[in-house]
Amino acid sequence: MDIMPQADGHVLVLPREAAAEIFDLSEEGAAACIRTTQLVAKAVKAALNPPGVLIAQFNGRAAGQTVPHVHFHIIPRREGETLRPHGAVPADPEKLREIAARIVAALSGTAA
């Protein structure tokens, strides 16, 4: 979970492999990231039922990358909902736990 989410349910996927940008990942690491991102995005969709899901990944400062480690943003989207500014507002920890539990349940196949 992103602790300063742009929308409720904003999740981050990070590879175990050390890499600043996607270009630095091994083929295996990149493939694992895409598989995991797809898996988590499906769980976000199942758990939160958004009409859309934004998946983003930034490479380099000019592209908006602020953390020097490759990662993917999975952000549920709803029409008319404005994204909160990135890194601006810390989430309520209890709300994060509740949303995370719903996503984990979807990953486990136990979502209601």
Biopython code that builds the backbone (N, CA, C, O; Angstrom):
import numpy as np
from Bio.PDB.StructureBuilder import StructureBuilder

atoms = [
    (1, "MET", "N", (0.850, -1.176, 0.000)),
    (1, "MET", "CA", (0.000, 0.000, 0.000)),
    (1, "MET", "C", (0.896, 1.239, 0.000)),
    (1, "MET", "O", (1.930, 1.280, 0.667)),
    (2, "ASP", "N", (0.479, 2.229, -0.752)),
    (2, "ASP", "CA", (1.187, 3.507, -0.732)),
    (2, "ASP", "C", (0.710, 4.254, 0.508)),
    (2, "ASP", "O", (-0.495, 4.427, 0.689)),
    (3, "ILE", "N", (1.624, 4.698, 1.364)),
    (3, "ILE", "CA", (1.220, 5.374, 2.607)),
    (3, "ILE", "C", (0.785, 6.814, 2.371)),
    (3, "ILE", "O", (0.235, 7.450, 3.270)),
    (4, "MET", "N", (1.024, 7.329, 1.180)),
    (4, "MET", "CA", (0.523, 8.643, 0.779)),
    (4, "MET", "C", (-0.215, 8.467, -0.549)),
    (4, "MET", "O", (0.231, 8.951, -1.590)),
    (5, "PRO", "N", (-1.351, 7.766, -0.496)),
    (5, "PRO", "CA", (-2.028, 7.361, -1.726)),
    (5, "PRO", "C", (-2.652, 8.522, -2.494)),
    (5, "PRO", "O", (-3.113, 9.507, -1.918)),
    (6, "GLN", "N", (-2.648, 8.367, -3.804)),
    (6, "GLN", "CA", (-3.319, 9.343, -4.658)),
    (6, "GLN", "C", (-4.814, 9.049, -4.738)),
    (6, "GLN", "O", (-5.603, 9.919, -5.106)),
    (7, "ALA", "N", (-5.202, 7.824, -4.394)),
    (7, "ALA", "CA", (-6.598, 7.407, -4.300)),
    (7, "ALA", "C", (-6.641, 6.226, -3.338)),
    (7, "ALA", "O", (-5.637, 5.541, -3.146)),
    (8, "ASP", "N", (-7.797, 5.990, -2.737)),
    (8, "ASP", "CA", (-7.932, 4.840, -1.846)),
    (8, "ASP", "C", (-7.666, 3.561, -2.634)),
    (8, "ASP", "O", (-8.227, 3.358, -3.711)),
    (9, "GLY", "N", (-6.811, 2.706, -2.094)),
    (9, "GLY", "CA", (-6.463, 1.461, -2.757)),
    (9, "GLY", "C", (-5.202, 1.538, -3.600)),
    (9, "GLY", "O", (-4.886, 0.590, -4.319)),
    (10, "HIS", "N", (-4.474, 2.648, -3.527)),
    (10, "HIS", "CA", (-3.222, 2.842, -4.273)),
    (10, "HIS", "C", (-2.185, 1.859, -3.729)),
    (10, "HIS", "O", (-1.822, 1.908, -2.554)),
    (11, "VAL", "N", (-1.717, 0.972, -4.597)),
    (11, "VAL", "CA", (-0.767, -0.079, -4.220)),
    (11, "VAL", "C", (0.516, 0.086, -5.020)),
    (11, "VAL", "O", (0.490, 0.539, -6.165)),
    (12, "LEU", "N", (1.635, -0.281, -4.415)),
    (12, "LEU", "CA", (2.930, -0.270, -5.097)),
    (12, "LEU", "C", (3.432, -1.698, -5.265)),
    (12, "LEU", "O", (3.273, -2.529, -4.370)),
    (13, "VAL", "N", (4.037, -1.978, -6.411)),
    (13, "VAL", "CA", (4.696, -3.262, -6.660)),
    (13, "VAL", "C", (6.164, -2.962, -6.910)),
    (13, "VAL", "O", (6.507, -2.190, -7.806)),
    (14, "LEU", "N", (7.033, -3.581, -6.108)),
    (14, "LEU", "CA", (8.481, -3.380, -6.229)),
    (14, "LEU", "C", (9.165, -4.715, -6.471)),
    (14, "LEU", "O", (8.778, -5.724, -5.882)),
    (15, "PRO", "N", (10.177, -4.734, -7.329)),
    (15, "PRO", "CA", (10.927, -5.975, -7.511)),
    (15, "PRO", "C", (11.897, -6.194, -6.357)),
    (15, "PRO", "O", (12.304, -5.241, -5.693)),
    (16, "ARG", "N", (12.257, -7.426, -6.124)),
    (16, "ARG", "CA", (13.291, -7.728, -5.123)),
    (16, "ARG", "C", (14.664, -7.340, -5.649)),
    (16, "ARG", "O", (15.571, -7.013, -4.883)),
    (17, "GLU", "N", (14.800, -7.380, -6.956)),
    (17, "GLU", "CA", (16.061, -7.039, -7.620)),
    (17, "GLU", "C", (16.322, -5.536, -7.498)),
    (17, "GLU", "O", (15.430, -4.723, -7.740)),
    (18, "ALA", "N", (17.541, -5.178, -7.124)),
    (18, "ALA", "CA", (17.904, -3.762, -7.030)),
    (18, "ALA", "C", (18.029, -3.178, -8.430)),
    (18, "ALA", "O", (18.818, -3.654, -9.246)),
    (19, "ALA", "N", (17.245, -2.144, -8.699)),
    (19, "ALA", "CA", (17.286, -1.481, -10.004)),
    (19, "ALA", "C", (16.661, -0.103, -9.863)),
    (19, "ALA", "O", (15.559, 0.034, -9.331)),
    (20, "ALA", "N", (17.358, 0.913, -10.338)),
    (20, "ALA", "CA", (16.834, 2.273, -10.256)),
    (20, "ALA", "C", (15.702, 2.492, -11.258)),
    (20, "ALA", "O", (14.708, 3.146, -10.941)),
    (21, "GLU", "N", (15.851, 1.951, -12.456)),
    (21, "GLU", "CA", (14.864, 2.146, -13.514)),
    (21, "GLU", "C", (14.541, 0.809, -14.174)),
    (21, "GLU", "O", (15.281, -0.162, -14.016)),
    (22, "ILE", "N", (13.456, 0.765, -14.899)),
    (22, "ILE", "CA", (13.032, -0.478, -15.548)),
    (22, "ILE", "C", (14.096, -1.012, -16.496)),
    (22, "ILE", "O", (14.202, -2.222, -16.697)),
    (23, "PHE", "N", (14.883, -0.113, -17.078)),
    (23, "PHE", "CA", (15.941, -0.506, -18.017)),
    (23, "PHE", "C", (17.059, -1.290, -17.327)),
    (23, "PHE", "O", (17.827, -1.996, -17.981)),
    (24, "ASP", "N", (17.143, -1.158, -16.004)),
    (24, "ASP", "CA", (18.197, -1.807, -15.230)),
    (24, "ASP", "C", (17.806, -3.202, -14.748)),
    (24, "ASP", "O", (18.656, -3.939, -14.246)),
    (25, "LEU", "N", (16.546, -3.574, -14.891)),
    (25, "LEU", "CA", (16.091, -4.894, -14.461)),
    (25, "LEU", "C", (16.549, -5.975, -15.433)),
    (25, "LEU", "O", (16.669, -5.739, -16.635)),
    (26, "SER", "N", (16.799, -7.152, -14.896)),
    (26, "SER", "CA", (17.041, -8.306, -15.763)),
    (26, "SER", "C", (15.725, -8.649, -16.464)),
    (26, "SER", "O", (14.658, -8.198, -16.047)),
    (27, "GLU", "N", (15.807, -9.442, -17.520)),
    (27, "GLU", "CA", (14.580, -9.872, -18.203)),
    (27, "GLU", "C", (13.664, -10.618, -17.243)),
    (27, "GLU", "O", (12.447, -10.438, -17.263)),
    (28, "GLU", "N", (14.261, -11.456, -16.404)),
    (28, "GLU", "CA", (13.471, -12.224, -15.444)),
    (28, "GLU", "C", (12.810, -11.299, -14.424)),
    (28, "GLU", "O", (11.643, -11.479, -14.075)),
    (29, "GLY", "N", (13.568, -10.304, -13.947)),
    (29, "GLY", "CA", (13.023, -9.352, -12.981)),
    (29, "GLY", "C", (11.894, -8.527, -13.568)),
    (29, "GLY", "O", (10.881, -8.289, -12.910)),
    (30, "ALA", "N", (12.069, -8.091, -14.809)),
    (30, "ALA", "CA", (11.026, -7.307, -15.477)),
    (30, "ALA", "C", (9.771, -8.148, -15.684)),
    (30, "ALA", "O", (8.656, -7.676, -15.459)),
    (31, "ALA", "N", (9.955, -9.388, -16.111)),
    (31, "ALA", "CA", (8.807, -10.272, -16.327)),
    (31, "ALA", "C", (8.070, -10.539, -15.015)),
    (31, "ALA", "O", (6.840, -10.556, -14.981)),
    (32, "ALA", "N", (8.823, -10.745, -13.941)),
    (32, "ALA", "CA", (8.205, -10.976, -12.632)),
    (32, "ALA", "C", (7.417, -9.750, -12.182)),
    (32, "ALA", "O", (6.332, -9.880, -11.615)),
    (33, "CYS", "N", (7.961, -8.561, -12.434)),
    (33, "CYS", "CA", (7.257, -7.320, -12.067)),
    (33, "CYS", "C", (5.932, -7.197, -12.802)),
    (33, "CYS", "O", (4.912, -6.858, -12.203)),
    (34, "ILE", "N", (5.950, -7.470, -14.094)),
    (34, "ILE", "CA", (4.719, -7.357, -14.883)),
    (34, "ILE", "C", (3.698, -8.395, -14.424)),
    (34, "ILE", "O", (2.517, -8.081, -14.281)),
    (35, "ARG", "N", (4.143, -9.623, -14.192)),
    (35, "ARG", "CA", (3.217, -10.667, -13.712)),
    (35, "ARG", "C", (2.612, -10.266, -12.368)),
    (35, "ARG", "O", (1.405, -10.397, -12.162)),
    (36, "THR", "N", (3.452, -9.780, -11.458)),
    (36, "THR", "CA", (2.974, -9.399, -10.133)),
    (36, "THR", "C", (2.058, -8.190, -10.212)),
    (36, "THR", "O", (1.041, -8.134, -9.521)),
    (37, "THR", "N", (2.408, -7.225, -11.044)),
    (37, "THR", "CA", (1.562, -6.039, -11.212)),
    (37, "THR", "C", (0.186, -6.448, -11.729)),
    (37, "THR", "O", (-0.831, -5.952, -11.242)),
    (38, "GLN", "N", (0.145, -7.348, -12.711)),
    (38, "GLN", "CA", (-1.139, -7.812, -13.236)),
    (38, "GLN", "C", (-1.940, -8.535, -12.146)),
    (38, "GLN", "O", (-3.142, -8.308, -12.006)),
    (39, "LEU", "N", (-1.287, -9.389, -11.388)),
    (39, "LEU", "CA", (-1.945, -10.141, -10.318)),
    (39, "LEU", "C", (-2.534, -9.198, -9.268)),
    (39, "LEU", "O", (-3.689, -9.347, -8.869)),
    (40, "VAL", "N", (-1.734, -8.230, -8.826)),
    (40, "VAL", "CA", (-2.195, -7.290, -7.798)),
    (40, "VAL", "C", (-3.294, -6.387, -8.358)),
    (40, "VAL", "O", (-4.265, -6.101, -7.657)),
    (41, "ALA", "N", (-3.161, -5.937, -9.599)),
    (41, "ALA", "CA", (-4.195, -5.093, -10.205)),
    (41, "ALA", "C", (-5.528, -5.840, -10.287)),
    (41, "ALA", "O", (-6.583, -5.253, -10.048)),
    (42, "LYS", "N", (-5.485, -7.132, -10.624)),
    (42, "LYS", "CA", (-6.711, -7.934, -10.645)),
    (42, "LYS", "C", (-7.329, -8.003, -9.249)),
    (42, "LYS", "O", (-8.550, -7.932, -9.103)),
    (43, "ALA", "N", (-6.490, -8.142, -8.228)),
    (43, "ALA", "CA", (-6.990, -8.199, -6.850)),
    (43, "ALA", "C", (-7.590, -6.862, -6.432)),
    (43, "ALA", "O", (-8.625, -6.827, -5.767)),
    (44, "VAL", "N", (-6.945, -5.761, -6.817)),
    (44, "VAL", "CA", (-7.486, -4.425, -6.513)),
    (44, "VAL", "C", (-8.857, -4.281, -7.167)),
    (44, "VAL", "O", (-9.802, -3.801, -6.541)),
    (45, "LYS", "N", (-8.961, -4.695, -8.418)),
    (45, "LYS", "CA", (-10.237, -4.602, -9.141)),
    (45, "LYS", "C", (-11.303, -5.462, -8.466)),
    (45, "LYS", "O", (-12.441, -5.021, -8.308)),
    (46, "ALA", "N", (-10.950, -6.678, -8.069)),
    (46, "ALA", "CA", (-11.907, -7.570, -7.411)),
    (46, "ALA", "C", (-12.319, -7.048, -6.035)),
    (46, "ALA", "O", (-13.487, -7.137, -5.655)),
    (47, "ALA", "N", (-11.362, -6.507, -5.297)),
    (47, "ALA", "CA", (-11.627, -6.070, -3.923)),
    (47, "ALA", "C", (-12.379, -4.749, -3.852)),
    (47, "ALA", "O", (-13.241, -4.570, -2.992)),
    (48, "LEU", "N", (-12.059, -3.823, -4.753)),
    (48, "LEU", "CA", (-12.583, -2.460, -4.640)),
    (48, "LEU", "C", (-13.583, -2.094, -5.733)),
    (48, "LEU", "O", (-14.263, -1.072, -5.638)),
    (49, "ASN", "N", (-13.673, -2.916, -6.759)),
    (49, "ASN", "CA", (-14.628, -2.731, -7.849)),
    (49, "ASN", "C", (-14.579, -1.345, -8.510)),
    (49, "ASN", "O", (-15.628, -0.746, -8.744)),
    (50, "PRO", "N", (-13.388, -0.830, -8.812)),
    (50, "PRO", "CA", (-13.336, 0.453, -9.508)),
    (50, "PRO", "C", (-13.663, 0.247, -10.991)),
    (50, "PRO", "O", (-13.391, -0.822, -11.537)),
    (51, "PRO", "N", (-14.243, 1.256, -11.648)),
    (51, "PRO", "CA", (-14.500, 1.119, -13.083)),
    (51, "PRO", "C", (-13.226, 1.170, -13.923)),
    (51, "PRO", "O", (-13.231, 0.759, -15.083)),
    (52, "GLY", "N", (-12.138, 1.669, -13.345)),
    (52, "GLY", "CA", (-10.866, 1.730, -14.056)),
    (52, "GLY", "C", (-9.700, 1.553, -13.106)),
    (52, "GLY", "O", (-9.836, 1.754, -11.899)),
    (53, "VAL", "N", (-8.551, 1.175, -13.654)),
    (53, "VAL", "CA", (-7.327, 1.021, -12.859)),
    (53, "VAL", "C", (-6.183, 1.649, -13.644)),
    (53, "VAL", "O", (-5.937, 1.290, -14.795)),
    (54, "LEU", "N", (-5.490, 2.583, -13.017)),
    (54, "LEU", "CA", (-4.315, 3.227, -13.609)),
    (54, "LEU", "C", (-3.077, 2.465, -13.153)),
    (54, "LEU", "O", (-2.898, 2.229, -11.958)),
    (55, "ILE", "N", (-2.227, 2.082, -14.090)),
    (55, "ILE", "CA", (-0.945, 1.457, -13.768)),
    (55, "ILE", "C", (0.131, 2.370, -14.322)),
    (55, "ILE", "O", (0.152, 2.662, -15.518)),
    (56, "ALA", "N", (1.039, 2.828, -13.443)),
    (56, "ALA", "CA", (2.067, 3.783, -13.863)),
    (56, "ALA", "C", (3.431, 3.346, -13.364)),
    (56, "ALA", "O", (3.558, 2.700, -12.324)),
    (57, "GLN", "N", (4.447, 3.715, -14.130)),
    (57, "GLN", "CA", (5.830, 3.416, -13.774)),
    (57, "GLN", "C", (6.688, 4.518, -14.386)),
    (57, "GLN", "O", (6.611, 4.765, -15.590)),
    (58, "PHE", "N", (7.507, 5.184, -13.569)),
    (58, "PHE", "CA", (8.284, 6.350, -13.995)),
    (58, "PHE", "C", (9.777, 6.033, -14.013)),
    (58, "PHE", "O", (10.274, 5.333, -13.132)),
    (59, "ASN", "N", (10.486, 6.543, -15.006)),
    (59, "ASN", "CA", (11.924, 6.313, -15.150)),
    (59, "ASN", "C", (12.635, 7.640, -15.322)),
    (59, "ASN", "O", (12.515, 8.286, -16.363)),
    (60, "GLY", "N", (13.379, 8.049, -14.297)),
    (60, "GLY", "CA", (14.138, 9.292, -14.351)),
    (60, "GLY", "C", (13.360, 10.473, -13.798)),
    (60, "GLY", "O", (12.131, 10.516, -13.850)),
    (61, "ARG", "N", (14.103, 11.421, -13.274)),
    (61, "ARG", "CA", (13.515, 12.612, -12.666)),
    (61, "ARG", "C", (12.592, 13.349, -13.641)),
    (61, "ARG", "O", (11.514, 13.800, -13.254)),
    (62, "ALA", "N", (13.015, 13.473, -14.903)),
    (62, "ALA", "CA", (12.211, 14.193, -15.897)),
    (62, "ALA", "C", (10.852, 13.532, -16.118)),
    (62, "ALA", "O", (9.900, 14.191, -16.537)),
    (63, "ALA", "N", (10.763, 12.244, -15.839)),
    (63, "ALA", "CA", (9.505, 11.511, -15.998)),
    (63, "ALA", "C", (8.663, 11.526, -14.725)),
    (63, "ALA", "O", (7.546, 11.008, -14.711)),
    (64, "GLY", "N", (9.194, 12.116, -13.659)),
    (64, "GLY", "CA", (8.460, 12.178, -12.402)),
    (64, "GLY", "C", (8.891, 11.166, -11.362)),
    (64, "GLY", "O", (8.253, 11.052, -10.316)),
    (65, "GLN", "N", (9.967, 10.421, -11.624)),
    (65, "GLN", "CA", (10.450, 9.436, -10.651)),
    (65, "GLN", "C", (11.070, 10.165, -9.468)),
    (65, "GLN", "O", (11.957, 11.000, -9.643)),
    (66, "THR", "N", (10.600, 9.847, -8.258)),
    (66, "THR", "CA", (11.123, 10.490, -7.048)),
    (66, "THR", "C", (11.853, 9.516, -6.130)),
    (66, "THR", "O", (12.557, 9.940, -5.213)),
    (67, "VAL", "N", (11.694, 8.218, -6.365)),
    (67, "VAL", "CA", (12.351, 7.178, -5.572)),
    (67, "VAL", "C", (13.290, 6.418, -6.509)),
    (67, "VAL", "O", (12.855, 5.949, -7.561)),
    (68, "PRO", "N", (14.576, 6.286, -6.148)),
    (68, "PRO", "CA", (15.530, 5.651, -7.060)),
    (68, "PRO", "C", (15.487, 4.116, -7.040)),
    (68, "PRO", "O", (16.526, 3.463, -6.944)),
    (69, "HIS", "N", (14.302, 3.561, -7.130)),
    (69, "HIS", "CA", (14.109, 2.110, -7.228)),
    (69, "HIS", "C", (12.869, 1.889, -8.081)),
    (69, "HIS", "O", (11.820, 2.476, -7.820)),
    (70, "VAL", "N", (12.985, 1.050, -9.093)),
    (70, "VAL", "CA", (11.855, 0.812, -9.987)),
    (70, "VAL", "C", (10.658, 0.301, -9.192)),
    (70, "VAL", "O", (10.803, -0.562, -8.326)),
    (71, "HIS", "N", (9.491, 0.829, -9.487)),
    (71, "HIS", "CA", (8.257, 0.365, -8.863)),
    (71, "HIS", "C", (7.074, 0.740, -9.746)),
    (71, "HIS", "O", (7.159, 1.645, -10.575)),
    (72, "PHE", "N", (5.979, 0.030, -9.553)),
    (72, "PHE", "CA", (4.758, 0.234, -10.318)),
    (72, "PHE", "C", (3.664, 0.721, -9.380)),
    (72, "PHE", "O", (3.504, 0.200, -8.276)),
    (73, "HIS", "N", (2.911, 1.723, -9.825)),
    (73, "HIS", "CA", (1.756, 2.228, -9.084)),
    (73, "HIS", "C", (0.504, 1.584, -9.663)),
    (73, "HIS", "O", (0.318, 1.554, -10.879)),
    (74, "ILE", "N", (-0.343, 1.075, -8.796)),
    (74, "ILE", "CA", (-1.652, 0.556, -9.193)),
    (74, "ILE", "C", (-2.667, 1.427, -8.459)),
    (74, "ILE", "O", (-2.753, 1.399, -7.231)),
    (75, "ILE", "N", (-3.435, 2.202, -9.230)),
    (75, "ILE", "CA", (-4.331, 3.189, -8.630)),
    (75, "ILE", "C", (-5.752, 2.980, -9.152)),
    (75, "ILE", "O", (-6.008, 3.156, -10.344)),
    (76, "PRO", "N", (-6.683, 2.603, -8.260)),
    (76, "PRO", "CA", (-8.082, 2.486, -8.678)),
    (76, "PRO", "C", (-8.600, 3.855, -9.120)),
    (76, "PRO", "O", (-8.289, 4.869, -8.495)),
    (77, "ARG", "N", (-9.389, 3.884, -10.193)),
    (77, "ARG", "CA", (-9.914, 5.153, -10.708)),
    (77, "ARG", "C", (-11.428, 5.093, -10.838)),
    (77, "ARG", "O", (-12.008, 4.078, -11.224)),
    (78, "ARG", "N", (-12.040, 6.212, -10.502)),
    (78, "ARG", "CA", (-13.485, 6.381, -10.641)),
    (78, "ARG", "C", (-13.733, 7.701, -11.364)),
    (78, "ARG", "O", (-13.049, 8.692, -11.108)),
    (79, "GLU", "N", (-14.698, 7.714, -12.252)),
    (79, "GLU", "CA", (-14.993, 8.934, -12.998)),
    (79, "GLU", "C", (-15.331, 10.067, -12.045)),
    (79, "GLU", "O", (-16.062, 9.882, -11.072)),
    (80, "GLY", "N", (-14.787, 11.246, -12.338)),
    (80, "GLY", "CA", (-15.047, 12.426, -11.530)),
    (80, "GLY", "C", (-14.185, 12.530, -10.284)),
    (80, "GLY", "O", (-14.201, 13.562, -9.612)),
    (81, "GLU", "N", (-13.438, 11.492, -9.963)),
    (81, "GLU", "CA", (-12.580, 11.505, -8.779)),
    (81, "GLU", "C", (-11.211, 12.066, -9.164)),
    (81, "GLU", "O", (-10.558, 11.559, -10.076)),
    (82, "THR", "N", (-10.792, 13.100, -8.471)),
    (82, "THR", "CA", (-9.494, 13.716, -8.721)),
    (82, "THR", "C", (-8.441, 13.017, -7.874)),
    (82, "THR", "O", (-8.653, 12.766, -6.688)),
    (83, "LEU", "N", (-7.314, 12.705, -8.485)),
    (83, "LEU", "CA", (-6.223, 12.102, -7.722)),
    (83, "LEU", "C", (-5.646, 13.118, -6.749)),
    (83, "LEU", "O", (-5.511, 14.298, -7.073)),
    (84, "ARG", "N", (-5.309, 12.649, -5.555)),
    (84, "ARG", "CA", (-4.628, 13.511, -4.591)),
    (84, "ARG", "C", (-3.195, 13.726, -5.070)),
    (84, "ARG", "O", (-2.646, 12.869, -5.763)),
    (85, "PRO", "N", (-2.586, 14.846, -4.715)),
    (85, "PRO", "CA", (-1.185, 15.074, -5.119)),
    (85, "PRO", "C", (-0.285, 13.973, -4.565)),
    (85, "PRO", "O", (-0.450, 13.543, -3.423)),
    (86, "HIS", "N", (0.662, 13.523, -5.375)),
    (86, "HIS", "CA", (1.571, 12.450, -4.974)),
    (86, "HIS", "C", (2.415, 12.877, -3.778)),
    (86, "HIS", "O", (3.018, 13.950, -3.789)),
    (87, "GLY", "N", (2.458, 12.046, -2.759)),
    (87, "GLY", "CA", (3.303, 12.282, -1.594)),
    (87, "GLY", "C", (2.866, 13.435, -0.719)),
    (87, "GLY", "O", (3.669, 13.958, 0.055)),
    (88, "ALA", "N", (1.600, 13.846, -0.823)),
    (88, "ALA", "CA", (1.173, 15.038, -0.097)),
    (88, "ALA", "C", (0.420, 14.744, 1.198)),
    (88, "ALA", "O", (0.614, 15.439, 2.195)),
    (89, "VAL", "N", (-0.430, 13.732, 1.194)),
    (89, "VAL", "CA", (-1.311, 13.499, 2.336)),
    (89, "VAL", "C", (-1.151, 12.064, 2.837)),
    (89, "VAL", "O", (-1.489, 11.120, 2.123)),
    (90, "PRO", "N", (-0.635, 11.892, 4.068)),
    (90, "PRO", "CA", (-0.521, 10.534, 4.620)),
    (90, "PRO", "C", (-1.908, 9.914, 4.818)),
    (90, "PRO", "O", (-2.852, 10.597, 5.216)),
    (91, "ALA", "N", (-2.014, 8.639, 4.543)),
    (91, "ALA", "CA", (-3.282, 7.926, 4.709)),
    (91, "ALA", "C", (-3.522, 7.615, 6.177)),
    (91, "ALA", "O", (-2.587, 7.535, 6.974)),
    (92, "ASP", "N", (-4.784, 7.443, 6.515)),
    (92, "ASP", "CA", (-5.159, 6.981, 7.841)),
    (92, "ASP", "C", (-4.725, 5.514, 7.951)),
    (92, "ASP", "O", (-5.161, 4.688, 7.149)),
    (93, "PRO", "N", (-3.870, 5.174, 8.936)),
    (93, "PRO", "CA", (-3.356, 3.798, 9.033)),
    (93, "PRO", "C", (-4.452, 2.734, 9.129)),
    (93, "PRO", "O", (-4.318, 1.656, 8.551)),
    (94, "GLU", "N", (-5.520, 3.027, 9.846)),
    (94, "GLU", "CA", (-6.604, 2.046, 9.980)),
    (94, "GLU", "C", (-7.300, 1.816, 8.639)),
    (94, "GLU", "O", (-7.641, 0.685, 8.293)),
    (95, "LYS", "N", (-7.505, 2.890, 7.895)),
    (95, "LYS", "CA", (-8.128, 2.757, 6.576)),
    (95, "LYS", "C", (-7.223, 1.957, 5.639)),
    (95, "LYS", "O", (-7.704, 1.129, 4.867)),
    (96, "LEU", "N", (-5.905, 2.205, 5.706)),
    (96, "LEU", "CA", (-4.956, 1.436, 4.891)),
    (96, "LEU", "C", (-5.047, -0.052, 5.220)),
    (96, "LEU", "O", (-5.071, -0.890, 4.319)),
    (97, "ARG", "N", (-5.098, -0.378, 6.516)),
    (97, "ARG", "CA", (-5.183, -1.782, 6.936)),
    (97, "ARG", "C", (-6.459, -2.437, 6.402)),
    (97, "ARG", "O", (-6.438, -3.579, 5.943)),
    (98, "GLU", "N", (-7.564, -1.701, 6.469)),
    (98, "GLU", "CA", (-8.848, -2.246, 6.013)),
    (98, "GLU", "C", (-8.819, -2.514, 4.508)),
    (98, "GLU", "O", (-9.261, -3.570, 4.054)),
    (99, "ILE", "N", (-8.302, -1.562, 3.741)),
    (99, "ILE", "CA", (-8.227, -1.736, 2.286)),
    (99, "ILE", "C", (-7.241, -2.854, 1.945)),
    (99, "ILE", "O", (-7.508, -3.680, 1.072)),
    (100, "ALA", "N", (-6.104, -2.875, 2.636)),
    (100, "ALA", "CA", (-5.103, -3.922, 2.391)),
    (100, "ALA", "C", (-5.694, -5.305, 2.659)),
    (100, "ALA", "O", (-5.439, -6.241, 1.902)),
    (101, "ALA", "N", (-6.474, -5.440, 3.719)),
    (101, "ALA", "CA", (-7.087, -6.731, 4.048)),
    (101, "ALA", "C", (-8.027, -7.184, 2.932)),
    (101, "ALA", "O", (-8.084, -8.371, 2.612)),
    (102, "ARG", "N", (-8.755, -6.253, 2.348)),
    (102, "ARG", "CA", (-9.661, -6.594, 1.243)),
    (102, "ARG", "C", (-8.872, -7.063, 0.017)),
    (102, "ARG", "O", (-9.267, -8.015, -0.657)),
    (103, "ILE", "N", (-7.762, -6.391, -0.265)),
    (103, "ILE", "CA", (-6.946, -6.768, -1.418)),
    (103, "ILE", "C", (-6.275, -8.121, -1.176)),
    (103, "ILE", "O", (-6.222, -8.959, -2.076)),
    (104, "VAL", "N", (-5.766, -8.335, 0.036)),
    (104, "VAL", "CA", (-5.146, -9.624, 0.378)),
    (104, "VAL", "C", (-6.181, -10.748, 0.263)),
    (104, "VAL", "O", (-5.869, -11.833, -0.229)),
    (105, "ALA", "N", (-7.406, -10.489, 0.716)),
    (105, "ALA", "CA", (-8.461, -11.500, 0.596)),
    (105, "ALA", "C", (-8.716, -11.835, -0.873)),
    (105, "ALA", "O", (-8.922, -12.996, -1.223)),
    (106, "ALA", "N", (-8.700, -10.814, -1.726)),
    (106, "ALA", "CA", (-8.894, -11.057, -3.164)),
    (106, "ALA", "C", (-7.726, -11.861, -3.735)),
    (106, "ALA", "O", (-7.930, -12.742, -4.570)),
    (107, "LEU", "N", (-6.515, -11.565, -3.293)),
    (107, "LEU", "CA", (-5.341, -12.324, -3.740)),
    (107, "LEU", "C", (-5.422, -13.782, -3.293)),
    (107, "LEU", "O", (-4.974, -14.689, -3.995)),
    (108, "SER", "N", (-6.001, -13.986, -2.111)),
    (108, "SER", "CA", (-6.114, -15.334, -1.546)),
    (108, "SER", "C", (-7.319, -16.093, -2.082)),
    (108, "SER", "O", (-7.489, -17.281, -1.808)),
    (109, "GLY", "N", (-8.152, -15.397, -2.847)),
    (109, "GLY", "CA", (-9.354, -16.029, -3.374)),
    (109, "GLY", "C", (-10.477, -16.132, -2.379)),
    (109, "GLY", "O", (-11.405, -16.920, -2.562)),
    (110, "THR", "N", (-10.400, -15.321, -1.297)),
    (110, "THR", "CA", (-11.435, -15.376, -0.269)),
    (110, "THR", "C", (-12.265, -14.108, -0.218)),
    (110, "THR", "O", (-12.999, -13.888, 0.746)),
    (111, "ALA", "N", (-12.161, -13.261, -1.250)),
    (111, "ALA", "CA", (-12.924, -12.009, -1.260)),
    (111, "ALA", "C", (-14.411, -12.309, -1.359)),
    (111, "ALA", "O", (-14.837, -13.242, -2.040)),
    (112, "ALA", "N", (-15.175, -11.497, -0.666)),
    (112, "ALA", "CA", (-16.635, -11.680, -0.685)),
    (112, "ALA", "C", (-17.237, -11.123, -1.951)),
    (112, "ALA", "O", (-18.452, -11.190, -2.138)),
]
sb = StructureBuilder()
sb.init_structure("model")
sb.init_model(0)
sb.init_chain("A")
sb.init_seg("    ")
for serial, (resi, resn, name, xyz) in enumerate(atoms, 1):
    if name == "N":
        sb.init_residue(resn, " ", resi, " ")
    sb.init_atom(name, np.array(xyz, "f"), 0.0, 1.0, " ", f" {name:<3s}", serial, name[0])
structure = sb.get_structure()
